[in-house]
C-alpha cells in the first residue's frame, strides 16, 4: 500500500504525538508498505498526491480540514489519531474521526483499562455543564434560553483553551463533583465519556461518538428531564470504544484490526 502521513516536522520530537507517529511510520515501513511523511504546514491543493490511505493527527486547523476534504472527496481512507480516553499510554484511532466505534471488536479488551461505570437511581444534580471543545460557544448560546431556570448553568472550557469564557455564564475548571451535576451538554468526546462513566446523562448532537447512549438534541428536547441509558447499553458502548484505543507497542494489532474494519466499510 502507498500511505501518506500528513504531519508537521515535529512528529520527530519526543512528545507523545511524535512517538506514536514515528512508531506507526516504522511499523508500516517494516511491513513493506510505501510510506511518505509530508509536512501539512505546506499543503496546497496542488500537493494532493494519490495513495491508498493517509494518516493525520487530531483535527481543528484549517489545513487539516482542507487535506481531509480533498482526500475524502477522492474516496481515499483517512486514519485519524488523537490522545486516548482512558490511559495516557494509549491513543485513539479511527477512520475519518478519532472518536470512533469499531464494528470489529474484542469484548475483553476493555479489561485492559481501569473503567468503573457508575449509575444513579435518582438524579438530584443542580448543575448543567456546558463543556466546550473549542468551538461550541455559539451553539451553547442558542441553547441557553431553552435550559431550565431551576438549574445552575456553568461553562467549562476545553483544557487546551482554559481561558475561554461565556458572557453571563459562570465559568468552572478543575475537578468535577459529579454528584452535583444534573446533566452535561457537549460534543466533546472526552468530557462526555467522563460524564457517562459517572452516571451523568449527556445531551449531544447526533454526530457525537456517544450519541447511541446520549440525549440527542432536537426542537422538542426537554433539558429538565434527561434520560439515562441502561447500564448495559453504556457498557456495550465502552467495550466498542476500548477497541479504538492502542498503545505504542500495538501498531501491528491496530493496523490489522483497522484494515478488517476498512474492508467492512467498502
Secondary structure by P-SEA (a helix, b strand, c coil): cbbbbccccccccccaaaaaaaaaaaaaaaaccbbbbbccccccccccccccbbbbcccccaaaaaaaaaaaaacbbbbbbccccccccbbbbbcccccccccccccccccccbbbbbbbccccccbbbbcccccaaaaaaaacccccccbbbbbbccccccccccccbbbbbcccccccccccccccaaaaaaaaaacbbbbbccccccccccccccccccccbbbbccaaaaaaaaaaaaaaccccccaaaaaaaaaaaaaaac
